[in-house]
Amino acid sequence: MEYDKRALDILKQLRITNLYKGCDYIASSIAFIHENNTTYMPVTKILYVDIARQYNTSSKCVEKDIRKVIEAIWRHEKNKPIISSIFDTHFINKRPSNMEFLLSLYRHIEAAEYTEQVYNFHKDNIQYTCPLNNKQCGFCNDILYDIIRKIYT
């Protein structure tokens, strides 16, 4: 899954369009977090600098434009249900910092990807040998498949 595209889709649901420069900066930030496999970094010294380099701007502009997007999201009353499904409950009435926003959005996308992987798991992927006859058994495969689905869904 492309994390930046998923981030843009979520921003669109939150009534944010590409007219905001910060929209692209957020999408690139989510991709950066995913590609570098890190959720802990000094944003002003690493993340903003990298995004600024990509878009030929300053790190201060990146920070400011991301903050503007977050403020716009929190201003729309109609965004409350989506905000509550993505972000911690203490952010319902209080706008998160840029990094809190980015990490919450990233974790939401990551969880959605994991759920998709679980739902795309097929019975054909299970090859279980029956302990009674030491052969592959459709009945045992079905039971194991049901157990796996219950654990991960």
Secondary structure, DSSP 8 states (H G I E B T S, - for coil): --HHHHHHHHHHHTT--TTSHHHHHHHHHHHHHHHTT-S---IIIIIHHHHHHHHTS-HHHHHHHHHHHHHHHHH-GGGHHHHHHHS-GGGSSS---HHHHHHHHHHHHHHHHHHHHHHT--GGG---B-TTTSSB-HHHHHHHHHHHHHHH-
